[in-house]
Amino acid sequence: MNTWDKNKGERSGKPLAREGKPNNRNNNKKSHSPSNFQTKNSYQDKKQDFRKKEFTSDFKSREKNFEQKSNFKGGFKRYYKKPQEPQQTIAEPKDNLVRLNKFLANAGICSRREADELIRQGLVEVNGKIVTEMGIRIDPEKDVVKYGGSTIKGEKKVYILLNKPKGYITTTKDEKARKNVMELVAGACKERIYPVGRLDRQTTGLLLLTNDGELAKKLTHPSHGAPKLYHVVLDKNVSPGDLEKIRRGVVLDDGPAPVDEIEYVEGKDRNQVGIKLHIGRNRIVRRIFEHLGYQVVALDRTMFAGLTKKNLPRGHYRFLTEKEIAYLKML
């Protein structure tokens, strides 16, 4: 129902609210009067001030707890610990004392482990007294060490590489008076040296001789095993199938015979192959091919533990360089 507007003299589209009852349509709309704006702004300001005070107090309490726990007065700044300078230590003076088992090994008697067994059995004397205690240290320049009734002197290490010819056996002594490799290095040094590993009588190539018992044990021990490369000449061509069988590993009477690499020799007939392996069992290369029906006509070791035959004619020898010795000890 329209009402009459007395001021304008025309009807208005807004109905008048009854007396005592609010106009619902107007109440639903928000008032934009200046008083309402002031009330709203003052309320928001108080709310923000309250939150700011609350956050500030909470921040300070957290900062205080952090300082108490870490004893660090930097608040929540990133903690940076200044690196400490390395302490300078005074080096203790070195003496000339060495362990008895190391002394025996350095003298070329045996390896350290074997020397421990000799000491345990009471076969070693120091200054006229039998020693059975493990870990004893001696002065090589003053103490007198005896083994088997003979005085042992500390010898310098000698390393000789020999290109062994055919017809020589790898031994220090032979009851049958056959030619042995020690004849080829006679007079090379005054120290007592012996072969590292073996090459059979008909096999040629590289052979290491030394008085370093510890290194010799390391190069021949199955867990280490120095890599060896052989040039093999056979009585007939090797089939690709047999080459693959050897590459995968054949099983001999004394167990598997794994190889590292095997390939035909480049530029040669198929009866010549190169084979690289770590194992050092007796006649291992010959037995691998015999297992598949081949006969080895010639066998030459061309590489041993990284050492080669370069500039070393058959039947000759040379001393290892310091670089080569260091390389062998790192294997």
Backbone bond lengths (Angstrom), bond angles and torsions (degrees), N, CA, C in turn:
res aa  C-N    CA-C-N  psi(-1)  N-CA   C-N-CA  omega(-1)  CA-C   N-CA-C  phi
1 M - - - 1.466 - - 1.508 109.88 -
2 N 1.310 116.10 128.50 1.451 120.07 179.67 1.527 111.04 -81.52
3 T 1.322 115.50 150.83 1.478 121.00 179.40 1.516 110.57 -115.22
4 W 1.262 114.61 160.24 1.474 119.60 -177.87 1.505 109.35 -92.69
5 D 1.380 117.03 129.63 1.455 122.55 177.22 1.529 107.15 -91.88
6 K 1.298 115.07 111.83 1.461 118.54 -176.63 1.502 112.15 -68.59
7 N 1.348 118.35 -35.63 1.474 121.69 -177.13 1.518 111.58 -67.00
8 K 1.307 118.11 -38.35 1.457 121.22 -175.00 1.527 112.00 -99.81
9 G 1.298 115.70 -15.45 1.453 118.67 178.72 1.495 111.95 74.98
10 E 1.340 118.51 23.84 1.471 120.72 179.63 1.506 107.95 -142.67
11 R 1.280 114.10 165.69 1.449 119.38 -178.16 1.539 110.96 -76.99
12 S 1.292 116.06 145.08 1.482 120.71 178.63 1.515 108.87 -107.31
13 G 1.319 117.38 147.96 1.464 122.46 -179.96 1.504 113.15 -80.11
14 K 1.356 118.09 -5.84 1.457 121.03 -177.74 1.513 109.30 -99.85
15 P 1.298 117.11 125.92 1.463 118.67 178.09 1.507 110.37 -73.54
16 L 1.329 116.76 146.18 1.452 120.89 178.81 1.511 109.84 -79.78
17 A 1.317 114.62 140.50 1.462 117.68 177.39 1.507 109.54 -75.37
18 R 1.303 113.91 143.32 1.433 118.51 177.67 1.507 110.39 -67.84
19 E 1.280 114.00 154.27 1.454 119.69 -177.03 1.523 109.72 -67.76
20 G 1.339 114.32 132.74 1.459 118.51 179.54 1.515 113.67 86.72
21 K 1.345 119.36 -4.94 1.469 122.20 179.25 1.512 109.72 -123.89
22 P 1.291 118.31 133.13 1.477 119.92 179.77 1.515 110.99 -74.33
23 N 1.292 114.28 156.26 1.451 120.25 175.64 1.525 108.81 -84.32
24 N 1.339 115.65 111.80 1.480 120.68 -174.55 1.523 112.33 -64.40
25 R 1.337 114.20 -33.75 1.464 117.38 -177.96 1.509 110.86 -66.10
26 N 1.297 117.73 -39.15 1.456 120.40 -179.99 1.516 111.80 -76.34
27 N 1.334 117.37 -31.70 1.466 120.09 -178.59 1.512 112.88 -69.97
28 N 1.354 115.80 -28.27 1.476 118.30 -179.55 1.523 111.64 -69.96
29 K 1.309 116.80 -26.33 1.456 120.32 179.79 1.506 109.83 -83.95
30 K 1.317 114.63 143.30 1.454 119.93 179.30 1.506 109.94 -76.28
31 S 1.282 114.13 140.23 1.457 119.64 -179.80 1.505 109.97 -82.49
32 H 1.294 116.34 139.11 1.464 121.49 179.83 1.514 111.22 -111.08
33 S 1.273 115.63 29.00 1.451 118.86 179.72 1.511 109.89 -73.28
34 P 1.336 118.37 155.32 1.468 121.85 -179.43 1.496 112.68 -58.70
35 S 1.317 118.71 -33.60 1.466 120.40 -178.53 1.512 111.02 -65.82
36 N 1.329 115.42 -39.60 1.468 117.97 178.61 1.525 111.94 -65.72
37 F 1.328 118.14 -38.71 1.467 121.29 178.10 1.508 110.94 -60.89
38 Q 1.316 117.11 -43.40 1.455 120.65 -178.92 1.517 111.09 -65.35
39 T 1.312 116.39 -39.47 1.462 119.57 179.80 1.521 111.16 -64.82
40 K 1.353 116.12 -44.17 1.460 120.76 -178.78 1.514 111.28 -64.54
41 N 1.311 118.08 -45.70 1.463 121.46 -178.20 1.514 111.40 -64.58
42 S 1.304 116.66 -40.86 1.462 118.99 179.50 1.520 110.56 -65.16
43 Y 1.325 117.00 -35.47 1.471 120.26 179.11 1.538 110.85 -67.86
44 Q 1.346 117.98 -44.44 1.459 121.74 178.96 1.526 111.48 -63.90
45 D 1.330 115.85 -39.58 1.464 119.01 179.05 1.516 111.02 -63.80
46 K 1.330 116.73 -42.00 1.452 119.24 178.95 1.530 110.96 -64.96
47 K 1.332 114.86 -38.51 1.469 119.08 -179.67 1.530 110.87 -65.13
48 Q 1.340 116.90 -44.24 1.465 120.54 178.84 1.517 111.40 -65.59
49 D 1.347 116.98 -39.88 1.462 119.57 177.52 1.511 111.23 -61.96
50 F 1.340 116.31 -38.81 1.469 120.29 179.90 1.527 110.84 -65.13
51 R 1.345 114.91 -45.11 1.467 118.98 179.49 1.534 111.20 -64.53
52 K 1.295 117.12 -39.24 1.460 121.61 179.84 1.517 110.71 -63.24
53 K 1.350 116.10 -43.98 1.455 120.08 178.74 1.528 110.50 -64.68
54 E 1.338 114.75 -41.49 1.463 119.21 -179.54 1.527 110.86 -63.85
55 F 1.353 117.65 -45.27 1.467 121.53 179.20 1.522 111.08 -64.45
56 T 1.363 116.24 -41.35 1.460 119.79 -179.07 1.516 111.33 -63.79
57 S 1.305 116.80 -43.08 1.466 119.69 179.15 1.519 111.04 -66.58
58 D 1.350 115.71 -39.78 1.469 119.48 178.35 1.527 111.04 -65.52
59 F 1.326 116.67 -40.99 1.464 121.32 178.97 1.523 110.66 -62.24
60 K 1.337 116.78 -43.95 1.456 120.54 -179.10 1.520 111.56 -66.33
61 S 1.339 116.27 -37.47 1.466 118.59 178.65 1.527 110.86 -66.71
62 R 1.342 116.03 -40.95 1.476 119.45 177.04 1.523 111.11 -64.55
63 E 1.317 116.10 -41.21 1.455 120.48 179.54 1.523 110.74 -63.41
64 K 1.325 115.53 -40.03 1.462 120.16 178.94 1.515 111.33 -64.85
65 N 1.329 116.69 -44.23 1.466 120.62 177.60 1.517 111.22 -62.25
66 F 1.328 116.50 -39.89 1.463 120.65 179.34 1.527 111.27 -62.62
67 E 1.339 115.89 -41.97 1.456 120.18 179.68 1.521 111.19 -66.20
68 Q 1.335 116.24 -37.81 1.468 119.30 -179.54 1.519 111.24 -68.48
69 K 1.338 117.18 -38.97 1.466 120.23 -177.91 1.518 112.11 -74.91
70 S 1.300 116.79 -40.81 1.467 119.60 -174.45 1.519 113.47 -97.54
71 N 1.362 116.71 -9.64 1.465 121.35 -175.74 1.521 111.06 53.79
72 F 1.307 115.11 35.51 1.459 121.11 -178.80 1.512 108.69 -120.04
73 K 1.331 118.50 125.77 1.444 123.13 -172.00 1.528 112.94 -92.04
74 G 1.301 116.27 18.18 1.459 118.25 -178.74 1.498 113.64 -95.87
75 G 1.325 118.70 11.73 1.445 120.47 -178.74 1.515 111.24 62.66
76 F 1.337 115.58 -135.27 1.463 120.43 -179.32 1.523 112.50 -94.46
77 K 1.319 116.64 17.09 1.456 119.04 174.11 1.522 109.23 -68.26
78 R 1.314 115.93 154.41 1.471 120.06 -178.85 1.521 109.66 -62.39
79 Y 1.314 114.43 131.06 1.467 119.92 -178.36 1.521 109.31 -81.08
80 Y 1.304 117.07 124.64 1.469 122.56 179.92 1.515 108.21 -120.95
81 K 1.298 114.52 119.09 1.461 120.36 -179.76 1.525 108.90 -97.04
82 K 1.260 116.40 120.51 1.450 121.03 -179.10 1.528 110.00 -68.18
83 P 1.345 117.56 127.32 1.471 119.27 -178.32 1.514 111.25 -62.74
84 Q 1.321 114.10 136.76 1.453 118.96 -179.60 1.520 110.54 -78.85
85 E 1.291 114.62 141.75 1.453 119.46 178.25 1.528 109.61 -72.92
86 P 1.335 117.45 139.17 1.465 119.27 -179.17 1.524 111.38 -61.52
87 Q 1.312 114.16 135.12 1.449 119.09 -179.86 1.522 110.45 -74.89
88 Q 1.263 115.19 135.37 1.458 120.31 179.64 1.525 108.73 -84.60
89 T 1.321 113.58 121.21 1.459 119.64 -179.75 1.527 109.31 -104.17
90 I 1.262 114.11 143.75 1.458 119.91 178.81 1.527 108.98 -85.64
91 A 1.303 116.00 120.78 1.461 120.38 -178.13 1.527 109.78 -67.43
92 E 1.326 113.51 133.31 1.456 118.31 178.15 1.530 110.38 -73.96
93 P 1.285 116.99 141.49 1.456 118.92 179.94 1.524 111.09 -63.91
94 K 1.309 116.12 132.93 1.462 121.15 -179.42 1.524 109.76 -82.65
95 D 1.335 114.47 138.56 1.457 118.71 176.41 1.521 109.13 -103.57
96 N 1.304 116.34 178.41 1.464 121.57 -177.95 1.519 112.01 -96.16
97 L 1.323 116.98 11.04 1.451 119.76 -177.32 1.522 110.91 -77.73
98 V 1.334 116.00 138.51 1.463 122.82 176.49 1.518 107.91 -132.88
99 R 1.310 116.13 156.20 1.456 120.21 176.76 1.529 110.31 -67.20
100 L 1.311 114.76 146.18 1.459 119.93 -177.01 1.523 111.48 -63.21
101 N 1.335 117.88 -39.58 1.467 119.01 -179.52 1.531 111.36 -67.08
102 K 1.341 116.61 -34.28 1.456 119.80 176.77 1.528 110.72 -69.03
103 F 1.320 116.37 -37.91 1.463 120.34 178.03 1.533 110.94 -61.66
104 L 1.323 116.22 -43.21 1.469 119.81 179.04 1.526 111.21 -65.45
105 A 1.342 116.13 -39.68 1.461 119.58 179.20 1.526 111.13 -67.57
106 N 1.325 116.79 -40.72 1.460 120.34 179.18 1.524 112.23 -66.17
107 A 1.325 115.64 -27.54 1.463 119.85 178.74 1.517 112.23 -79.77
108 G 1.334 116.69 -3.57 1.457 119.98 178.10 1.511 114.15 84.27
109 I 1.336 118.24 13.01 1.455 120.69 179.89 1.525 110.77 -72.29
110 C 1.319 116.08 -47.41 1.459 121.68 -176.84 1.519 108.02 -169.89
111 S 1.327 115.43 -173.40 1.465 120.26 175.56 1.530 109.55 -82.25
112 R 1.317 117.46 170.67 1.468 121.08 -179.88 1.527 111.85 -62.57
113 R 1.326 115.63 -42.07 1.461 118.67 -179.38 1.526 111.23 -64.36
114 E 1.315 115.53 -41.71 1.465 119.02 177.61 1.525 111.09 -67.89
115 A 1.336 116.80 -33.04 1.463 120.16 177.39 1.522 110.72 -65.47
116 D 1.323 117.36 -36.94 1.469 120.01 176.04 1.517 111.42 -60.49
117 E 1.317 116.91 -38.19 1.462 120.49 179.04 1.530 111.12 -68.81
118 L 1.336 116.98 -38.37 1.471 119.99 177.15 1.525 110.78 -63.69
119 I 1.316 115.68 -40.91 1.472 119.68 178.73 1.525 110.33 -66.25
120 R 1.320 116.78 -42.05 1.464 121.00 -179.40 1.533 111.33 -62.13
121 Q 1.320 116.46 -33.81 1.464 121.07 -179.82 1.529 112.61 -82.01
122 G 1.326 118.13 -3.47 1.454 121.39 178.43 1.511 114.35 75.54
123 L 1.341 116.15 31.41 1.467 120.68 -178.24 1.522 112.88 -97.13
124 V 1.329 117.22 2.17 1.466 120.81 -177.52 1.527 108.81 -119.54
125 E 1.340 116.07 135.85 1.460 122.46 178.09 1.521 109.98 -115.82
126 V 1.321 114.71 142.25 1.463 121.63 174.70 1.519 107.83 -127.03
127 N 1.319 115.24 117.37 1.472 121.91 -178.72 1.534 111.56 54.97
128 G 1.321 116.08 41.32 1.457 121.64 176.05 1.513 115.30 82.23
129 K 1.335 119.16 2.15 1.458 122.23 -179.83 1.521 110.17 -118.39
130 I 1.332 114.87 137.89 1.463 120.08 178.41 1.535 109.05 -71.89
131 V 1.296 114.96 132.55 1.466 121.08 -177.58 1.525 108.66 -113.28
132 T 1.331 115.67 127.22 1.467 121.21 176.03 1.522 111.91 -123.32
133 E 1.313 117.16 -0.27 1.466 121.83 -178.25 1.518 110.35 -81.64
134 M 1.337 115.74 132.73 1.455 121.04 179.05 1.528 110.32 -79.92
135 G 1.313 116.01 144.07 1.460 121.06 175.25 1.511 114.87 83.75
136 I 1.330 118.27 7.99 1.456 120.11 -179.87 1.525 109.87 -68.16
137 R 1.330 115.94 144.82 1.467 122.01 -178.91 1.525 109.41 -114.71
138 I 1.307 115.00 143.35 1.464 121.31 -177.92 1.519 109.94 -129.24
139 D 1.319 114.61 164.56 1.462 121.85 173.95 1.526 107.52 -103.10
140 P 1.326 119.05 108.74 1.467 120.55 -176.83 1.521 113.99 -58.87
141 E 1.349 117.24 -24.45 1.464 119.85 -177.22 1.527 112.19 -85.49
142 K 1.322 117.94 -21.40 1.460 120.25 -175.31 1.533 112.56 -114.26
143 D 1.329 117.05 -41.67 1.467 120.60 -175.65 1.524 111.06 -77.87
144 V 1.333 115.01 147.66 1.465 122.13 178.19 1.528 108.10 -106.34
145 V 1.322 116.18 118.52 1.466 122.24 -178.49 1.520 108.37 -110.52
146 K 1.344 115.05 132.77 1.455 120.57 179.08 1.513 110.22 -127.35
147 Y 1.323 114.01 142.06 1.468 120.99 175.19 1.525 108.02 -140.17
148 G 1.334 115.14 125.27 1.464 119.36 -177.55 1.513 112.84 65.20
149 G 1.343 116.51 28.17 1.456 120.17 179.73 1.514 114.86 83.10
150 S 1.328 118.11 -5.41 1.466 122.14 -178.53 1.522 110.03 -107.99
151 T 1.314 115.23 141.49 1.458 120.54 178.43 1.528 109.51 -76.97
152 I 1.310 114.69 132.71 1.463 120.58 -178.68 1.522 108.60 -102.20
153 K 1.280 115.26 128.25 1.456 121.20 178.48 1.519 108.90 -112.47
154 G 1.303 114.95 142.03 1.456 119.35 177.44 1.516 110.94 -67.51
155 E 1.306 116.30 121.32 1.458 121.17 -177.48 1.525 110.12 -107.78
156 K 1.292 114.67 150.97 1.453 117.94 174.69 1.526 108.79 -73.94
157 K 1.303 115.44 152.13 1.459 120.63 -177.18 1.524 110.56 -75.54
158 V 1.314 114.42 136.19 1.466 121.55 179.70 1.527 107.76 -126.62
159 Y 1.333 115.94 135.08 1.465 121.61 -179.38 1.523 108.21 -131.94
160 I 1.322 116.29 116.67 1.459 122.27 -176.83 1.518 109.41 -122.89
161 L 1.318 116.67 133.80 1.465 122.80 177.23 1.525 108.33 -108.75
162 L 1.317 115.80 122.67 1.468 122.90 -176.77 1.521 109.98 -114.11
163 N 1.336 116.14 138.21 1.464 121.83 171.45 1.529 106.84 -97.05
164 K 1.289 116.07 93.55 1.472 122.47 -171.37 1.529 111.89 -70.41
165 P 1.327 117.18 131.86 1.463 120.51 174.14 1.530 110.62 -87.24
166 K 1.303 115.91 172.27 1.462 121.17 178.67 1.529 110.01 -73.93
167 G 1.324 115.89 148.44 1.459 120.96 175.98 1.515 114.78 96.44
168 Y 1.315 119.21 1.46 1.472 122.89 179.39 1.537 108.91 -112.65
169 I 1.306 115.54 137.10 1.461 119.89 177.60 1.528 109.15 -93.90
170 T 1.329 114.89 152.88 1.461 120.49 -177.85 1.518 109.48 -96.04
171 T 1.313 115.90 89.22 1.458 122.15 178.06 1.522 108.92 -158.97
172 T 1.317 116.13 162.45 1.466 120.01 177.73 1.525 111.69 -89.33
173 K 1.333 115.85 -27.56 1.467 120.45 178.87 1.515 108.72 -140.33
174 D 1.332 116.01 147.81 1.459 120.74 178.47 1.516 109.31 -140.78
175 E 1.324 115.41 122.31 1.468 119.74 -178.16 1.529 112.01 -69.04
176 K 1.321 116.87 -23.61 1.473 120.27 -178.71 1.525 112.13 -89.23
177 A 1.303 116.43 4.77 1.471 121.38 177.06 1.528 112.30 60.64
178 R 1.295 117.06 34.07 1.461 120.23 175.51 1.535 109.97 -82.52
179 K 1.287 115.38 160.24 1.455 119.50 -179.83 1.529 109.68 -67.08
180 N 1.325 117.28 133.21 1.459 121.39 179.31 1.524 110.17 -127.38
181 V 1.303 115.13 166.03 1.465 121.07 -173.36 1.525 112.65 -67.30
182 M 1.333 117.71 -20.94 1.456 119.72 -178.74 1.522 111.03 -67.08
183 E 1.309 117.08 -24.61 1.462 120.53 177.34 1.529 110.98 -67.91
184 L 1.321 116.66 -29.19 1.462 120.60 -177.70 1.528 112.62 -76.37
185 V 1.349 117.60 -20.62 1.470 121.35 -179.63 1.526 110.96 -115.03
186 A 1.311 116.95 14.51 1.468 120.00 179.32 1.532 109.59 -61.78
187 G 1.323 116.36 130.92 1.464 120.79 -179.70 1.511 113.72 84.64
188 A 1.336 117.95 -0.20 1.463 119.46 180.00 1.524 111.29 -69.35
189 C 1.329 116.77 -33.82 1.460 121.20 -179.65 1.519 108.79 -158.82
190 K 1.325 116.26 161.68 1.453 120.53 179.03 1.526 112.11 -86.16
191 E 1.332 116.54 -15.79 1.460 120.33 178.83 1.528 110.54 -73.54
192 R 1.314 115.08 153.13 1.467 120.19 179.02 1.524 108.51 -85.42
193 I 1.309 116.76 114.06 1.464 122.30 -178.98 1.525 109.51 -114.48
194 Y 1.308 116.04 163.10 1.457 121.07 -179.99 1.525 108.54 -149.28
195 P 1.340 118.47 159.39 1.470 121.76 -175.86 1.526 111.62 -71.73
196 V 1.315 114.05 148.15 1.470 121.60 173.74 1.526 107.04 -100.17
197 G 1.322 116.27 107.04 1.460 119.77 -175.28 1.529 110.04 79.71
198 R 1.345 114.61 -170.75 1.465 119.29 -177.16 1.511 111.85 -140.02
199 L 1.302 114.37 150.44 1.466 123.89 167.70 1.526 106.72 -123.57
200 D 1.326 116.86 130.73 1.467 117.67 -178.75 1.522 110.88 -68.15
201 R 1.286 115.42 173.31 1.464 121.67 -169.36 1.524 112.74 -60.24
202 Q 1.336 117.04 -38.12 1.460 120.70 -175.56 1.527 113.03 -91.24
203 T 1.315 117.60 -3.52 1.463 121.26 -179.84 1.516 110.34 -91.07
204 T 1.320 116.02 138.46 1.464 121.65 178.95 1.525 109.53 -111.07
205 G 1.325 114.95 170.17 1.464 118.48 173.15 1.519 113.82 121.15
206 L 1.318 114.14 -161.29 1.460 121.75 -169.16 1.522 112.40 -75.60
207 L 1.343 113.50 136.74 1.459 121.48 177.07 1.530 107.72 -143.14
208 L 1.323 116.20 128.32 1.462 121.79 -179.57 1.519 109.43 -96.15
209 L 1.336 116.20 135.29 1.465 122.51 175.94 1.522 108.43 -125.25
210 T 1.344 116.18 136.95 1.459 120.47 -176.53 1.516 110.54 -159.45
211 N 1.326 115.38 168.20 1.465 121.25 171.38 1.530 110.75 -110.62
212 D 1.331 116.57 11.94 1.464 122.57 177.56 1.531 108.26 -88.29
213 G 1.330 115.13 93.76 1.458 119.49 -176.26 1.514 113.33 -64.43
214 E 1.309 116.42 -35.60 1.467 119.58 -178.80 1.525 111.13 -66.93
215 L 1.319 117.12 -43.46 1.463 120.10 179.23 1.525 110.66 -68.09
216 A 1.319 116.75 -39.56 1.459 120.27 179.29 1.522 111.01 -60.63
217 K 1.330 115.99 -41.66 1.466 120.30 178.34 1.514 110.69 -64.18
218 K 1.307 116.64 -39.50 1.460 121.11 -178.47 1.524 111.37 -66.40
219 L 1.321 117.28 -42.00 1.462 120.53 -176.45 1.521 112.86 -72.64
220 T 1.312 117.67 -22.40 1.465 120.71 -178.09 1.524 113.33 -105.29
221 H 1.338 116.98 -7.60 1.464 119.36 -177.73 1.533 110.16 -71.96
222 P 1.352 117.40 137.67 1.470 120.13 -177.37 1.527 114.06 -58.22
223 S 1.342 117.64 -32.76 1.468 119.57 -178.09 1.518 111.98 -71.34
224 H 1.336 117.92 -25.59 1.467 121.34 177.49 1.529 109.43 -99.20
225 G 1.328 115.55 -69.44 1.456 119.98 175.27 1.511 112.98 65.21
226 A 1.327 117.44 105.54 1.459 120.76 177.90 1.530 109.69 -71.30
227 P 1.319 118.51 137.61 1.475 120.27 178.37 1.519 110.73 -67.71
228 K 1.326 115.12 141.07 1.467 121.54 -178.19 1.522 109.44 -133.59
229 L 1.323 115.93 139.60 1.463 121.52 179.86 1.525 109.05 -121.34
230 Y 1.341 115.53 129.50 1.466 121.33 -177.21 1.530 110.03 -121.48
231 H 1.337 114.27 144.23 1.459 122.65 170.35 1.529 106.35 -102.38
232 V 1.342 115.93 116.40 1.461 121.37 -173.50 1.518 109.23 -112.26
233 V 1.327 116.23 130.19 1.459 122.81 173.26 1.526 107.26 -112.71
234 L 1.346 117.05 125.07 1.457 122.49 -174.05 1.525 111.19 -111.62
235 D 1.333 115.15 167.88 1.467 120.59 -177.30 1.528 112.49 -76.40
236 K 1.320 118.55 -11.88 1.463 122.29 178.64 1.524 109.19 -155.56
237 N 1.322 114.74 169.32 1.460 119.55 -179.13 1.529 110.97 -66.59
238 V 1.309 114.97 142.45 1.454 120.90 178.29 1.527 108.41 -90.06
239 S 1.323 116.51 125.07 1.461 120.66 -179.59 1.528 109.74 -72.54
240 P 1.336 116.99 151.35 1.473 119.49 177.02 1.525 112.58 -58.39
241 G 1.331 116.63 -33.45 1.461 119.23 178.95 1.515 112.50 -64.77
242 D 1.351 116.70 -43.31 1.465 120.20 178.45 1.526 111.03 -68.30
243 L 1.329 115.03 -34.08 1.471 118.49 177.07 1.536 110.15 -62.64
244 E 1.324 116.73 -39.30 1.453 121.24 179.10 1.528 110.88 -69.62
245 K 1.336 117.52 -35.73 1.461 120.81 177.68 1.533 110.68 -62.41
246 I 1.334 115.20 -43.30 1.464 118.85 179.17 1.513 110.37 -67.05
247 R 1.325 116.08 -37.35 1.463 119.82 -179.74 1.528 110.93 -63.80
248 R 1.329 116.63 -37.48 1.465 120.86 179.01 1.523 111.91 -77.59
249 G 1.338 116.59 -22.84 1.459 120.66 178.36 1.514 112.72 107.60
250 V 1.317 116.74 118.73 1.457 121.58 176.80 1.523 108.74 -96.22
251 V 1.327 115.00 160.34 1.459 121.00 -179.32 1.522 108.16 -109.99
252 L 1.339 116.41 119.18 1.462 122.38 179.60 1.524 110.11 -98.39
253 D 1.317 115.71 -177.26 1.461 119.78 -179.06 1.523 112.80 -62.65
254 D 1.329 116.69 -32.75 1.466 120.38 -179.06 1.521 112.69 -99.18
255 G 1.332 117.80 17.46 1.454 120.97 174.82 1.521 113.45 120.14
256 P 1.331 116.99 -178.74 1.474 121.41 179.22 1.518 111.43 -62.62
257 A 1.342 114.17 151.10 1.465 120.62 178.61 1.523 109.20 -125.46
258 P 1.333 117.24 79.57 1.475 120.16 -178.47 1.527 111.28 -73.27
259 V 1.313 115.24 143.96 1.468 121.15 176.19 1.521 108.38 -121.65
260 D 1.320 115.80 154.64 1.466 121.02 179.33 1.528 110.97 -83.24
261 E 1.326 115.27 -48.18 1.464 120.34 -178.62 1.521 108.90 -148.99
262 I 1.330 115.70 152.38 1.460 121.44 171.80 1.519 107.99 -154.26
263 E 1.329 116.12 129.76 1.460 121.91 -178.47 1.522 109.17 -148.69
264 Y 1.346 115.61 160.50 1.457 120.27 171.88 1.523 108.69 -69.30
265 V 1.336 116.25 147.20 1.456 120.85 177.05 1.525 108.37 -74.53
266 E 1.319 115.77 126.42 1.466 120.55 -176.79 1.526 110.82 -64.91
267 G 1.321 115.15 132.03 1.459 120.66 178.54 1.516 114.54 81.18
268 K 1.325 118.13 5.05 1.461 122.22 179.86 1.521 110.23 -118.08
269 D 1.346 115.46 172.05 1.463 120.02 177.28 1.525 110.42 -69.04
270 R 1.338 114.59 167.66 1.461 120.06 -177.09 1.530 112.92 -74.03
271 N 1.306 117.70 -0.08 1.474 119.84 175.81 1.528 112.14 -91.36
272 Q 1.342 116.64 4.95 1.460 121.24 178.22 1.534 109.23 -120.24
273 V 1.313 114.91 124.80 1.464 120.16 -178.40 1.524 109.38 -132.96
274 G 1.306 115.47 158.46 1.457 122.36 171.72 1.515 108.70 -110.86
275 I 1.317 117.53 132.49 1.458 121.95 -177.74 1.526 109.30 -131.26
276 K 1.329 115.32 131.97 1.459 121.53 -179.80 1.526 108.76 -118.47
277 L 1.320 116.78 133.40 1.459 121.69 -179.60 1.516 111.20 -154.48
278 H 1.344 115.67 165.29 1.462 122.25 179.24 1.525 112.46 -104.93
279 I 1.313 116.11 -31.35 1.467 118.84 -176.83 1.524 109.69 -65.22
280 G 1.338 115.65 150.00 1.459 120.17 -176.11 1.514 113.10 -130.73
281 R 1.316 116.94 36.17 1.457 119.10 179.43 1.523 110.87 -70.41
282 N 1.312 115.79 161.42 1.460 122.27 -174.45 1.535 111.73 -59.70
283 R 1.351 116.62 124.67 1.464 124.56 176.70 1.533 111.68 52.43
284 I 1.299 117.14 37.61 1.454 121.59 -172.25 1.520 111.92 -63.99
285 V 1.336 118.79 -41.87 1.463 120.82 -177.41 1.526 110.16 -68.13
286 R 1.302 117.28 -44.06 1.464 120.60 178.96 1.529 110.57 -62.07
287 R 1.302 117.15 -41.60 1.461 120.05 -176.37 1.525 112.09 -71.00
288 I 1.341 117.27 -29.61 1.466 119.84 176.84 1.524 110.39 -61.97
289 F 1.324 117.31 -46.71 1.464 120.66 -178.43 1.527 111.57 -75.54
290 E 1.315 117.75 -35.02 1.462 119.63 176.32 1.520 111.12 -63.52
291 H 1.303 117.10 -30.47 1.459 121.51 178.58 1.528 111.47 -62.86
292 L 1.330 117.37 -28.87 1.465 122.36 -179.80 1.525 112.54 -102.29
293 G 1.345 117.70 10.62 1.459 121.27 174.65 1.514 115.43 89.74
294 Y 1.328 117.90 21.65 1.472 121.54 178.31 1.524 109.09 -110.49
295 Q 1.331 114.80 154.11 1.462 121.92 174.80 1.526 108.66 -115.98
296 V 1.324 115.58 131.69 1.461 120.86 -179.53 1.522 109.18 -82.41
297 V 1.317 115.95 119.63 1.465 121.38 179.03 1.528 110.30 -86.07
298 A 1.314 117.52 -42.11 1.467 122.09 179.36 1.526 108.91 -144.65
299 L 1.330 114.19 140.69 1.464 120.53 -179.62 1.519 108.97 -136.83
300 D 1.338 115.51 122.76 1.467 121.07 -175.98 1.524 109.31 -131.94
301 R 1.334 116.11 125.80 1.465 120.27 175.92 1.521 108.35 -86.38
302 T 1.306 115.43 113.37 1.462 120.97 -175.48 1.530 113.25 -97.63
303 M 1.327 116.95 -15.00 1.470 120.51 179.08 1.521 109.72 -148.50
304 F 1.340 115.86 137.62 1.459 121.33 176.32 1.522 109.05 -138.83
305 A 1.333 116.46 116.30 1.468 122.73 177.60 1.525 112.31 53.25
306 G 1.325 116.26 38.19 1.453 120.63 178.95 1.525 114.33 87.92
307 L 1.324 118.23 -8.48 1.469 122.18 178.29 1.518 109.32 -88.39
308 T 1.336 117.20 140.55 1.464 121.79 -177.35 1.525 110.89 -121.69
309 K 1.336 114.90 173.62 1.469 121.37 -178.54 1.523 112.88 -89.85
310 K 1.285 118.07 12.96 1.456 120.56 -176.67 1.534 110.91 -58.40
311 N 1.321 115.23 128.16 1.476 123.04 179.25 1.528 112.67 58.26
312 L 1.321 116.60 31.69 1.469 120.75 178.94 1.526 108.38 -131.80
313 P 1.337 118.00 95.17 1.471 120.83 -178.20 1.530 111.90 -65.31
314 R 1.307 115.88 163.49 1.464 121.85 179.08 1.525 110.18 -62.88
315 G 1.337 115.30 133.14 1.458 120.85 179.23 1.516 114.38 86.39
316 H 1.333 117.86 -0.72 1.459 121.68 179.94 1.538 110.04 -108.11
317 Y 1.318 114.93 166.60 1.455 120.90 179.71 1.523 109.57 -138.91
318 R 1.310 115.69 167.23 1.469 122.50 175.40 1.524 108.67 -152.45
319 F 1.338 116.36 159.34 1.459 121.98 176.27 1.536 109.21 -86.72
320 L 1.299 115.95 144.32 1.457 120.21 178.44 1.521 110.60 -72.45
321 T 1.313 115.00 150.55 1.458 120.73 176.02 1.535 109.56 -81.07
322 E 1.328 115.88 165.68 1.466 120.12 178.24 1.522 111.23 -61.89
323 K 1.321 116.51 -35.29 1.460 120.82 179.12 1.531 110.47 -65.99
324 E 1.327 117.11 -41.82 1.462 120.53 179.33 1.529 111.52 -67.07
325 I 1.325 116.64 -37.76 1.472 120.55 178.77 1.528 110.00 -64.79
326 A 1.324 116.12 -43.66 1.461 119.57 179.14 1.528 110.99 -63.22
327 Y 1.314 116.48 -37.48 1.477 120.22 179.20 1.538 110.60 -64.32
328 L 1.327 117.48 -42.90 1.461 120.68 179.67 1.528 111.38 -62.81
329 K 1.310 116.90 -37.16 1.469 119.87 -178.16 1.522 111.16 -72.95
330 M 1.320 118.30 -18.95 1.459 121.07 179.01 1.519 113.01 -88.01
331 L 1.314 117.93 -10.32 1.465 121.24 -179.31 1.525 110.61 -65.48
